[in-house]
Amino acid sequence: MKNNKSYEYTVNQVPPIGHLFVLSFQHVLLMVMSLGLPILFASQMNGSIAFTNSLIAFSMLAAGIGSIIQSVGLPFIGSGYLCPNLCGPSYFSLSLSAAWIGGLPLMRGMIILAGLVEMALAPIIEKLKKIFPKFIVGLVVTMVGISVIKSSVSSFFGLTFHGDAIRNLDIVIGTISLLIMVIANLWGKGLIKMYCLLLGMLGGWIIAIILIPEYWYNITAVVNVPLFALPKITPEFKKITFDFRLIIPFAVIAISGSLKSFGNLLAAQKISEPNLKKPNFSPIRKGLLSDGFSTVLSGLFGGMAVDTSSSNIGLAGATKVVSRWISVGAGVIFVVFAFCPKIISVLSVMPRPVLGASIIFSGCFMIITGLLEMFSEKWNQHKTFVVGISLFFGLSTGFLPGLYSRAPEFIKTFFTDPLPTTTILAVVLNLIFNTDKLFKIKGKVV
């Protein structure tokens, strides 16, 4: 990437050690949000405290190592972009189903299988250059931002479970946190702009502690948690099993996960190398290979399946700090924190409105970056129907999830989530609506 004065640190620049640590920690604060998944998983399994702590630690190890491999820039694996890993929500429901059938050993085996499917798909992506024109790339990047709306807005209002009441003070906390981030980013200079997310989080957390005693009690409750501890290898973590009946569902989820990571990597590339006229599929292929490998690692370790993080990519774009070494630093910190239960316990009780504001802040950049890319070239009616129909049915998977749960299996396979569904439909419809071009030779219709 050419030197760009609008960036604080470009993709290959190494920030000074102090800035590198703080910037990496800022990304870790977003990555921590995913730790709610192993906590919820353990509660559904009636797991002991030791089991829960080990599940969190192993999930963090897989995510941390995956972040390092994804961003450090190895010859054959990893995109070389700022694109950290975290526990992937796409796998949660199916992982829980596998655990109910055969316990943690079966979940581990099927996650390993899903990771291998992702790795097998990686080389194919380079053959898809012609079916991803510029406007579809923009649509995919936009959907990366849209895909976090549900989790971010529900957290912004302080909601944990469906049916929870919304407190006025939570709205105040979320609003103030978001305003601090936006103001620091818009009018801040130097360090204020680079650390806008961190400042908003700290400010929101302090206000939350002042306004709602519950948030202070959550912090004091972790006093007796040890600062350092090795994960305990309970009996559940000593076996790996497989079930052929679950191969197809996990393969489908692996394909869906690959499409989501494909969108994240496209977005990371657009942010990191804005001078590219068209996608460079070589780093994206290596990035998907890394994503699959990280999923395999999570199964081997005994953690939840991991995935690339769209929120962190959005933060990089918003702050104009896209150095891949920040993702490497965040991965190292995540690995270290896996052995520090006290620190993780404190970060895990971050007020949800503060966390929601952080994801909204990051998601804004992703949505607008995609829209600018989508409308940067001449528009026509073909594109209107490709994008419009894809959005209608893609977004419907988020608005009407119950509808698709009753649909035929073939429909359920592809209508799973807004991002992969929109991507698949856009590619297919673009090919269908442009078939007339296949019959034109030298301006004449055959």
Secondary structure, DSSP 8 states (H G I E B T S, - for coil): ----TT-SB-TT----HHHHHHHHHHHHHHHGGGGHHHHHHHHHTT--HHHHHHHHHHHHHHHHHHHHHHHHT-SSS--SSS--EEE-GGGHHHHHHHHHHHHHHHHHHHHHHHHHHHHHHGGGGGGGGGG--HHHHHHHHHHHHHTTHHHHHHHHTT--STT----HHHHHHHHHHHHHHHHHHHH--THHHHTHHHHHHHHHHHHHHHH-HHHHHHHHTTTTS-S-------GGGG-----GGGHHHHHHHHHHHHHHHHHHHHHHHHHH-TT-SS--HHHHHHHHHHHHHHHHHHHHHT---EEE-HHHHHHHHHHTB--HHHHHHHHHHHHHHTT-HHHHHHHHT--HHHHHHHHHHHHHHHHHHHHHHHTSS---HHHHHHHHHHHHHHHHHHH-HHHHHTS-HHHHHH-SSHHHHHHHHHHHHHHHHTGGGGGEETTEE-
